[in-house]
Amino acid sequence: MILIKELLKSKNLTAKELAAKLGISEGALSKSLSGNPTLERLTEIATALDVPVSELFEAPKEGVITCPHCGKPITIEAKP
């Protein structure tokens, strides 16, 4: 999950201000983030927020992955 909202809050920025830094409309930013943003867009956002791209995502929980089709968490149990 992308953590843009949390980063914006911590940096005292609005989505409108971020969009202006990127040279796009707030609607275009929202549309980009609600779908599958490109690596290029993620890099632009990370640069504008002065963070590495990896900081835009939550760290995965141990033993849990997300289904790429439905988005539901999948718990994996390793048994010896």
C-alpha positions in Angstrom: 0.0 0.0 0.0 1.3 3.4 -0.9 1.9 5.7 2.1 1.7 9.1 0.3 -1.0 10.6 2.6 1.1 9.8 5.7 4.2 11.3 4.1 2.4 14.4 3.0 1.1 14.9 6.6 4.5 14.5 8.1 6.0 17.0 5.7 3.1 19.5 6.1 2.2 19.3 2.5 -1.2 18.9 0.7 -1.9 16.7 -2.3 -2.4 19.9 -4.2 1.0 21.1 -3.3 2.6 17.8 -4.3 0.8 17.8 -7.6 2.1 21.4 -8.2 5.6 20.2 -7.5 5.1 17.4 -10.1 3.6 19.8 -12.6 0.3 17.8 -12.8 -3.2 18.5 -11.5 -4.4 17.1 -8.2 -6.9 15.0 -10.1 -4.1 13.5 -12.2 -2.1 12.7 -9.1 -5.2 11.1 -7.4 -5.9 9.0 -10.5 -2.3 7.9 -10.7 -2.2 6.8 -7.1 -5.6 5.0 -7.2 -4.4 2.7 -10.0 -1.0 1.3 -10.6 1.4 4.2 -10.8 4.4 3.8 -13.0 7.9 3.5 -11.6 8.6 6.9 -13.2 5.7 8.5 -11.3 6.7 6.9 -8.1 10.3 8.2 -8.6 9.0 11.7 -9.2 6.8 11.6 -6.1 9.7 10.2 -4.0 12.0 12.9 -5.3 9.4 15.7 -4.6 9.0 14.4 -1.0 12.8 13.9 -0.6 12.4 10.2 0.3 13.6 6.9 -1.3 11.0 5.2 -3.4 10.9 2.3 -0.9 9.5 4.7 1.8 6.3 5.1 -0.3 5.3 1.5 0.7 4.5 -0.3 3.9 7.0 -2.9 5.0 5.5 -6.4 4.4 4.4 -8.2 7.6 6.3 -11.4 8.3 4.4 -14.4 6.8 1.8 -12.2 5.1 1.6 -11.3 1.4 -1.1 -9.5 -0.6 -3.0 -11.2 -3.4 -2.2 -9.2 -6.6 -5.7 -9.9 -7.9 -8.0 -9.0 -5.1 -5.7 -7.3 -2.6 -6.6 -9.5 0.3 -3.9 -10.6 2.7 -2.6 -14.2 2.4 -1.0 -15.7 5.5 1.9 -18.1 4.9 2.8 -20.6 7.6 6.1 -22.4 7.4 6.1 -25.8 9.0 9.3 -27.7 9.9 
